[in-house]
Structures are given as C-alpha cells and as structure tokens.
Amino acid sequence: MDTDVVPDASRITPPVYTPEYTDAHNTNPVSIKVNLNAGFPINQVDSPYHDIRIAHQAEGQAIIQLAQGSVPANRDFNLIWTIDSGYSPKAALFSEEVKVSDDSNSEMYHLIMVMPPTDGIAGNQHLAREVIYIVDTSGSMGGTSIVQAKAALKMALQRLRAIDTFNVIQFNSITDTLFSQAQIASQSNINRALRYVDALYATGGTEMYPAIEKALTQTRDEERVRQVIFLTDGSVGNEKQLFTLIRDKLDDSRLFTIGIGSAPNSYFMTRAAEFGRGTYTFIGSTAEVQDKMLDLFSKLETPVLTDLQVRLPAGAQAEIWPRRIPDLYLGEPVIIVAKTASYSGAIQISGQRANSTWGIDLPLVGGLQNNGVAPLWARAKIKALMDSIVEGADKEAAKAEVIKVALQHHLVSKYTSLVAVEKTPSRPLWDSLNMREVPNNLPHGSTMGQVVGSLAQTATGGQLKLIIGLLLLTFSLLAVWRMNRQGAWS
C-alpha cells in the first residue's frame, strides 16, 4: 500500500510472471552489444551471469554480444574486463570535442580512468577495525538471496582478527541486534555470531531505516576505524530518506554495500556507498561469495592510492566530477569526467602510494577520441545536482540546472523525458485507452511465494499498528459476544 514514506509503493511493486511463463514466452527480452575500447591491452573479458560471444579487434578493443541473441530481463548483466597493468597504477584519457551551437567555439569533454596495478601489491599493516554488519532478512530476500547473504556474512565473520570489534544487525519488519554494542572478535563471540547467522531466514517487510540508524549511532570506539558493511537487495522506495540519514549520521564511518541476488536495487546500493564514502560490491551467485568477499576485504585493507588529485594547466578552467575523488582500491578503477575549454596542455593525476607520490601527465589533445564522453560528463553532473538536493541545496535551482544540462545533452532525467511520436496511427482515434498493470519478470533465483508475499507484508509501523488494533478489536467483540451468550444461558 502507498504510505507517507513511500507514496508510490503500489506502483513500484507490480505483479510478477511465474518462472514457467517467463521460460516459455521469453518475456521482456533484451539483447546487448558492447563495443569495448579499454585504452589498454585487454587481459580477460567475462560475464558471470550470461553466456557471451567475444570478437577481439585491435589491441585494447573487442565486441561482446549475448550468445543467445536475446534473454529475459530477469537479472543484471555484468561485464568484467581486466588489463595487464603491471606493478604501478596506469591512467588513460578519452576526449570528445563538441561544437557550441551559437558560436564557433568548442567544449572539450574528458574521461579519465585510473587503473590499479595487478602485480607486486604487498599487504599493508592491518588496522584495528570496528565492523558493523547489517543483513536484510525481509521477504524479498527469499530463495537464493538469503543463502548468498548468510554465506557472505559467515565468511566475513571468520576473517575478523582479535584486534577487531564487531556486531551484527538484522532487519525485516523489525530490527534485531546480536550485541547491544560492538564486542571483541574473540572466538567465542564469533561462534555465537555464526549460530545467530545460521538461524536467519527471510520474512516480513523491509524497514531499513531503523537498522541503518542503529548501526551509525552506536557508541563508537575512537581507536578503531568503523566500517559498516550492508548486505541487501535494496528493495525499498524511500531512498531519499535513507540517503539523508547516511549523510547526517555517517560521521567518520565508511559504508560498504553488498548487493545480493540476481537483480538488486543498484541505484540505491551505489548511491548509498557513495554517500558513505565506501564501495559497492555485487554478488549474483552463491559460487561468487568467497571471491567477491575476498576482493572486498582486500579493498578495505589495501588502498593503492590515496589523496588522488587532478591538476589542470595554469589558468585553465574545468568542471570536474566527482568533486571529491575516492581512493583507488585493488581491482576497482577510479573514473573522473571533466569539461574544459578547447586548449592544449596536460592533466596531471597524482596520489600517495605507501610512502611515495605517484603521478602521470595526460595530454589534453592528441589522445583517444571517443563519442559519448560528453553525455557521461552530463550524467555525472546531473547525478551530483540530484545528490545536492539531498544535502540541502535549493531544489528549484538544482532542478533548473538539471533540465538545462539534460536538454543540452538529450538525456532522460527526473525532470526531462524523451517522447516518440507514432506517424502511422495504430489505434482508431475513437477507441478508448485501457490501463492495466504489466507484470515484471521474477528475479532469477527468487522464490515466487516469498516475493509476492513480501509485497503485501512490507508495511510501515503505522500500518502494522492499525492491523494489530483491528485484530485486537475483533477478538474483544468476540469475547463480549461469547460472555453475553453464556450469561443468557445461565
């Protein structure tokens, strides 16, 4: 049902097709073709959830397509490619020149990709950490999702060191914590946590706010680095409220999100990690849990470059996104986009690596030219403008700027749409239009009964209290009726 917190809940929880119907009819089919230009020699290309065909082209380029041509849209498509970057970070720059319509000047758009090294990374000294694990046990996590979440959480617990403290928080319609405060990662406490995780099961609604609030407001140990690790499919509609909570309560914590299941809410998961100054990890299969969690903890323990900075030629003006550039971690590139005037020179990228400074100069002209860089910059700016509204910026001013950028670059945004006009009428003008809900595909690996049930069970606290009140009133009336009957008989 629609609520004050999620006013469009009825619209974002449509019915779903049964898996048998989807398999028989290939509902909502999707085909994908990727022209990959990596900027570096490609080492490996893989898609863990779909069969693909790879046609290698010139060095650093390949064409990737779905092996089946088209498939039902019931899971995320994930394309992974690696390069042979050697012992030091590498960077590539792609540029696009766009003519300004009202004069002869041009604007230059740039995409900078900083890649971590693949060889010779020595483990840093481990930090003392306070790790808070939040796990989603709502009905939408039924099926393989809860299995993946429990496996990931158990592995995380077993990696804790004696210098760490930890706690586990689960949520569905209610929030429950293993300990009242984070406890030392002794073997007895870890064993208690493993038994707690073994008993978790998926049921009820998705009341995420209290769990995040509890994790971020627990008494903090100033001697430890607090890392909040959040495992969920992100099946919520009150993202703005949650982003505001993270911004207001995060303090010095870092929030790392782990998307569970075949079709998690990647918008919420990615943005929550960005607001939380962490990273987003996607686990789409139980077989991936060990590798993905090992990668995540390697990132947490081993930043390759910190304090990344971008410097332009003297006197140059540029608009760069993101404004606050994240650290470079193992296995995860840093992407930066910029808009400049048309001029020569070089962009300088630098950062701290262990006890030394790493840097590289990238010429602004003469590099790789690619169409599509300008829309990437525009999308990054629109994203930053929308985030600024959550952070308290003037909504109308941000909206006007979003519309301006979206129209200039022909993009769909919250305030702009693209309209297709059918030249040949396919319906007589005198026929009335009918409206109906179109079912979605059930996410791959989900359990039909639990997903459908979770839609009805997801309610706010007010709704639950109303339901409980009506039940109590019914029981009271039945009791009074029975007592009256007994009095009449006596």
C-alpha positions in Angstrom: 0.0 0.0 0.0 1.0 3.6 -0.5 2.4 5.3 2.6 3.7 8.8 3.6 7.2 7.5 3.4 6.8 5.6 0.1 3.9 7.3 -1.7 4.3 5.2 -4.9 4.7 1.8 -3.2 1.8 0.4 -5.2 3.4 1.4 -8.4 6.9 0.1 -7.7 5.7 -3.4 -6.6 3.9 -4.7 -9.7 2.8 -8.3 -10.1 5.4 -10.8 -11.5 5.2 -13.6 -14.1 5.8 -17.1 -12.9 9.2 -18.6 -13.9 7.5 -21.2 -16.0 5.7 -18.5 -18.0 8.9 -16.5 -18.4 10.8 -19.5 -19.7 8.1 -20.4 -22.2 7.5 -16.9 -23.6 10.9 -15.1 -23.2 9.0 -12.2 -21.6 10.6 -8.7 -21.8 13.5 -9.9 -23.9 16.8 -7.9 -24.0 19.7 -8.0 -26.4 23.1 -6.5 -25.7 26.1 -5.5 -27.8 29.1 -3.9 -26.3 31.9 -2.1 -28.2 34.8 -2.2 -25.7 37.7 0.2 -26.1 39.7 -0.3 -22.9 42.6 2.1 -23.6 45.0 -0.7 -22.6 45.7 -4.2 -23.8 42.9 -6.4 -22.6 43.8 -9.4 -20.4 40.5 -11.1 -19.9 36.7 -10.5 -20.6 34.0 -12.3 -18.7 30.2 -12.1 -17.9 29.5 -14.3 -14.9 25.6 -14.4 -15.3 25.3 -14.7 -19.1 26.9 -16.6 -22.0 28.7 -14.2 -24.3 30.5 -14.1 -27.6 33.7 -12.1 -27.8 35.3 -10.9 -31.0 38.7 -9.3 -30.4 39.5 -6.4 -32.6 42.6 -4.1 -32.5 44.7 -4.0 -29.3 42.5 -3.0 -26.4 39.3 -3.4 -28.3 36.6 -6.1 -28.5 32.9 -6.6 -29.5 30.8 -8.5 -26.9 27.3 -9.9 -27.6 24.9 -12.3 -25.8 25.5 -15.8 -27.1 21.7 -16.5 -27.2 20.9 -13.2 -29.0 18.2 -12.2 -26.5 17.3 -13.3 -23.0 14.6 -12.5 -20.5 15.3 -9.4 -18.4 15.4 -11.1 -15.0 18.9 -10.4 -13.8 21.7 -7.9 -14.0 24.1 -8.1 -16.9 27.7 -7.8 -15.5 30.6 -7.4 -17.9 34.1 -7.7 -16.3 37.3 -6.9 -18.1 40.8 -6.8 -16.8 44.1 -5.4 -18.1 47.7 -6.3 -17.6 48.7 -3.2 -15.7 51.9 -4.5 -14.2 53.4 -3.1 -10.9 52.2 0.5 -10.9 48.9 2.3 -11.5 48.0 3.3 -15.0 45.8 6.0 -16.4 44.0 6.6 -19.8 42.2 9.6 -21.1 39.3 9.7 -23.7 38.2 13.0 -25.1 35.3 14.4 -27.2 35.1 17.8 -28.8 31.6 19.3 -29.0 30.8 22.5 -31.0 28.8 25.1 -29.2 25.7 25.8 -31.3 25.6 29.6 -31.0 29.2 30.3 -31.9 32.3 28.7 -33.4 33.8 27.8 -30.1 34.1 24.2 -28.8 33.9 22.5 -25.5 36.2 19.6 -24.6 34.9 16.7 -22.6 37.3 14.2 -21.0 37.0 10.8 -19.3 40.0 9.8 -17.1 40.3 6.2 -16.0 42.9 5.4 -13.3 43.6 1.6 -13.1 45.2 -0.1 -10.1 48.2 -2.4 -10.6 47.7 -6.1 -10.8 51.2 -7.3 -9.7 53.5 -6.7 -6.7 50.9 -5.5 -4.2 52.2 -6.1 -0.6 49.7 -6.2 2.2 49.6 -3.2 4.4 49.6 -3.5 8.2 46.1 -4.3 9.3 44.1 -1.6 11.0 42.1 -2.2 14.2 38.5 -2.0 13.0 35.0 -1.8 14.4 32.9 -3.7 11.9 29.1 -3.5 11.9 27.4 -6.0 9.6 23.8 -5.2 8.6 21.9 -8.0 6.9 18.5 -7.8 5.2 16.2 -10.7 6.1 12.9 -9.3 4.6 10.7 -11.4 2.4 12.2 -10.1 -0.9 15.4 -11.8 0.2 13.8 -15.2 -0.1 15.4 -18.0 -2.1 19.0 -17.8 -3.2 19.4 -14.2 -1.9 19.3 -15.1 1.8 21.5 -18.1 1.1 24.1 -15.8 -0.5 23.8 -13.2 2.3 24.3 -15.8 5.0 27.3 -17.3 3.2 28.9 -13.8 2.7 28.3 -12.8 6.3 29.7 -16.1 7.8 32.9 -15.6 5.7 33.2 -12.0 6.8 32.9 -13.0 10.5 35.6 -15.7 10.1 38.0 -13.1 8.7 37.9 -10.9 11.8 41.0 -10.6 13.8 41.4 -10.4 17.6 42.2 -6.7 17.4 38.7 -6.0 15.8 35.3 -5.5 17.4 32.1 -6.3 15.6 28.3 -6.5 15.8 25.5 -8.0 13.6 22.2 -6.3 12.9 19.3 -7.9 11.0 16.1 -6.3 9.8 12.8 -7.1 8.2 9.6 -5.6 9.7 11.6 -5.2 12.9 15.3 -4.7 13.8 17.3 -7.1 15.9 21.0 -6.9 17.1 23.4 -9.6 18.2 25.0 -7.4 20.8 23.9 -4.2 22.4 27.3 -2.7 21.4 30.2 -4.0 19.3 32.2 -6.7 21.0 35.8 -8.0 20.8 36.2 -10.6 18.0 37.1 -13.4 20.3 36.5 -17.0 19.1 33.6 -17.4 21.5 31.9 -14.2 20.2 32.5 -15.2 16.6 31.0 -18.7 17.3 27.9 -17.0 18.9 27.6 -14.8 15.8 27.8 -17.8 13.4 25.0 -19.5 15.3 23.0 -16.3 15.0 23.5 -16.1 11.3 22.6 -19.8 10.8 19.2 -19.1 12.3 18.4 -16.2 9.9 15.5 -16.6 7.4 13.7 -14.3 5.0 10.3 -13.0 6.1 8.3 -9.8 6.6 8.7 -6.3 5.3 11.7 -4.1 4.5 12.1 -1.5 7.3 15.7 -0.4 6.6 15.8 3.0 8.3 16.0 1.7 12.0 18.8 -0.7 11.1 21.0 1.8 9.5 20.3 4.4 12.2 21.2 1.8 14.9 24.5 1.0 13.1 25.6 4.6 12.6 24.6 5.8 16.1 26.1 3.1 18.3 28.8 4.3 20.7 32.0 4.5 18.6 35.5 3.4 19.6 37.7 6.3 18.6 40.8 4.0 18.5 39.3 1.9 15.7 38.2 2.5 12.1 34.4 1.9 11.8 33.3 0.1 8.7 29.6 -0.6 8.2 29.0 -3.5 5.7 25.5 -3.7 4.4 24.1 -6.8 2.7 20.7 -6.3 1.0 18.8 -6.5 -2.3 17.9 -2.8 -1.6 14.1 -3.5 -2.2 13.0 -0.1 -0.9 11.2 3.0 -2.2 12.3 5.6 0.4 15.8 6.1 -0.9 15.9 9.9 -0.3 15.1 9.4 3.4 17.9 6.8 3.7 20.4 9.0 1.9 19.7 11.8 4.3 20.1 9.5 7.3 23.5 8.3 6.0 24.7 11.9 5.3 23.6 13.1 8.7 24.8 10.2 10.9 27.9 8.8 9.0 30.5 10.9 10.8 33.9 9.2 10.3 32.4 5.8 9.4 32.6 4.2 5.9 29.6 2.4 4.4 30.3 -0.5 2.1 27.2 -2.0 0.3 26.9 -5.6 -0.9 24.1 -6.2 -3.5 22.6 -9.6 -3.0 20.5 -11.6 -5.6 20.2 -11.5 -9.3 18.5 -8.1 -9.6 19.4 -5.8 -6.6 18.4 -2.1 -6.4 21.8 -1.0 -7.8 20.7 2.7 -7.8 20.2 2.6 -4.0 23.3 0.4 -3.4 25.7 2.5 -5.5 24.5 5.9 -4.1 24.5 4.7 -0.5 28.1 3.6 -0.9 29.0 6.9 -2.5 27.3 8.9 0.3 29.0 6.6 2.7 32.5 7.1 1.2 32.7 3.3 0.5 32.3 1.0 -2.4 29.5 -1.2 -3.9 30.0 -5.0 -4.4 27.6 -7.1 -6.4 27.1 -10.8 -5.6 24.8 -12.5 -8.1 25.6 -16.2 -7.4 26.4 -18.3 -4.3 29.5 -19.5 -6.2 30.8 -15.9 -6.1 30.6 -15.3 -2.4 34.1 -16.3 -1.5 35.9 -14.5 -4.3 33.8 -11.3 -4.1 34.2 -11.1 -0.3 37.9 -11.7 -0.5 38.1 -8.9 -3.1 36.1 -6.6 -0.8 38.2 -7.2 2.2 41.4 -6.7 0.1 40.0 -3.3 -0.8 39.2 -2.4 2.8 42.7 -3.4 3.9 44.8 -2.2 0.9 44.1 1.2 -0.7 46.6 1.5 -3.6 46.4 5.3 -4.0 45.1 7.8 -1.5 44.6 11.6 -1.8 44.0 11.4 -5.5 44.2 14.9 -7.1 43.6 16.3 -10.6 45.5 19.4 -11.7 44.9 21.4 -14.9 47.3 23.6 -16.8 47.8 27.0 -15.2 44.9 29.3 -15.9 42.6 26.6 -17.2 39.0 26.3 -16.1 37.3 23.0 -15.8 34.2 21.4 -14.2 35.3 18.0 -12.8 33.1 15.2 -11.3 33.1 13.8 -8.8 34.2 16.7 -6.7 35.7 14.5 -4.0 37.7 11.8 -5.8 37.7 8.5 -4.0 40.8 6.4 -3.1 42.0 3.8 -5.6 41.5 0.2 -4.4 42.6 -3.1 -5.7 40.5 -4.4 -8.6 38.5 -1.2 -9.0 39.2 1.8 -11.3 38.6 5.4 -10.4 36.5 7.2 -13.1 36.8 11.0 -13.4 35.0 13.2 -16.0 35.8 16.8 -16.9 34.7 19.6 -19.2 37.2 22.2 -20.3 37.6 24.9 -23.0 39.4 23.8 -26.1 43.1 24.2 -25.4 46.4 22.4 -25.3 48.3 21.2 -22.3 48.1 18.2 -20.0 46.0 17.0 -17.0 48.2 15.9 -14.1 47.0 13.0 -11.9 48.7 12.3 -8.6 48.2 10.4 -5.4 50.0 8.9 -2.4 51.2 5.3 -2.7 52.6 4.0 0.5 55.4 6.5 1.5 55.9 7.9 -2.0 54.0 10.1 -4.5 52.7 8.6 -7.8 51.8 10.9 -10.8 51.2 10.9 -14.5 50.6 13.6 -17.2 47.8 13.0 -19.7 47.9 15.4 -22.8 44.5 17.0 -23.5 44.9 16.8 -27.2 46.2 14.0 -29.4 44.8 11.3 -27.2 42.0 8.8 -27.8 38.9 10.4 -29.3 35.5 8.8 -28.5 31.9 9.9 -29.0 29.8 9.6 -25.9 32.2 11.2 -23.4 30.1 14.4 -23.2 26.9 12.5 -22.1 28.9 10.7 -19.4 30.0 14.1 -18.1 26.4 15.4 -18.2 25.1 12.3 -16.4 27.8 12.8 -13.7 26.8 16.4 -13.3 23.0 15.6 -13.1 23.8 12.9 -10.5 25.8 15.5 -8.4 22.9 18.0 -8.7 20.4 15.5 -7.6 22.6 14.5 -4.7 23.0 18.2 -3.7 19.2 18.3 -3.1 19.5 15.6 -0.5 22.4 17.6 1.0 20.1 20.7 1.4 20.7 22.7 -1.8 17.9 24.8 -3.3 15.6 22.3 -5.0 14.3 24.7 -7.7 17.7 26.0 -8.6 19.1 22.4 -8.9 16.0 21.4 -10.9 16.6 24.2 -13.4 20.2 23.3 -13.8 19.3 19.6 -14.3 16.8 20.5 -17.0 19.4 22.7 -18.8 22.1 20.0 -18.8 19.7 17.2 -19.7 18.2 19.1 -22.7 21.6 20.2 -24.0 22.8 16.5 -24.0 19.5 14.9 -24.8 19.3 12.9 -21.6 16.4 11.5 -19.6 16.4 12.7 -16.0 13.9 13.1 -13.2 12.6 16.3 -14.9 13.1 15.5 -18.6 11.7 12.8 -20.9 12.1 11.7 -24.5 8.8 11.5 -26.5 8.4 9.3 -29.5 5.6 10.3 -32.0 4.0 7.5 -34.0 3.4 8.8 -37.5 1.2 5.9 -38.5 -1.8 5.5 -36.2 -2.1 2.0 -34.7 -5.4 2.7 -32.9 -8.6 4.4 -34.2 -9.0 7.8 -32.6 -12.5 6.9 -31.3 -11.3 3.9 -29.3 -10.8 4.5 -25.7 -7.5 3.7 -23.9 -7.3 0.9 -21.3 -4.9 0.8 -18.4 -3.6 -2.3 -16.7 -0.6 -3.4 -14.7 2.1 -5.2 -16.7 3.8 -8.0 -14.7 7.6 -7.9 -14.4 9.8 -10.9 -14.6 10.6 -12.6 -11.3 14.2 -12.0 -10.5 16.3 -15.1 -11.3 16.6 -17.4 -8.3 13.9 -15.8 -6.2 11.1 -17.8 -4.7 7.6 -16.9 -6.1 5.6 -17.2 -2.9 8.1 -15.2 -0.8 8.4 -12.3 -3.3 4.7 -12.0 -3.8 4.1 -12.3 -0.1 6.7 -9.7 0.7 4.8 -7.1 -1.3 1.8 -7.5 1.0 3.9 -7.7 4.1 6.0 -4.6 3.6 4.3 -2.0 5.7 5.1 1.0 7.9 4.9 0.8 11.6 1.7 2.8 11.5 0.1 0.2 9.2 1.2 -2.7 11.4 -0.3 -1.0 14.5 -3.6 -0.4 12.6 -3.7 -4.1 11.6 -2.9 -5.2 15.2 -5.5 -2.8 16.6 -8.2 -4.2 14.3 -7.3 -7.8 15.3 -7.5 -6.9 19.0 -10.9 -5.1 18.5 -12.2 -8.2 16.7 -11.1 -10.5 19.5 -12.6 -8.2 22.1 -16.0 -8.1 20.3 -16.0 -11.9 20.0 -15.2 -12.2 23.8 -18.1 -9.9 24.7 -20.5 -11.7 22.4 -19.5 -15.1 24.0 -19.9 -13.7 27.6 -23.3 -12.4 26.7 -24.4 -15.7 25.4 -23.1 -17.5 28.4 -25.0 -15.1 30.7 -28.2 -15.7 28.8 -27.8 -19.4 29.2 -27.2 -19.2 32.9 
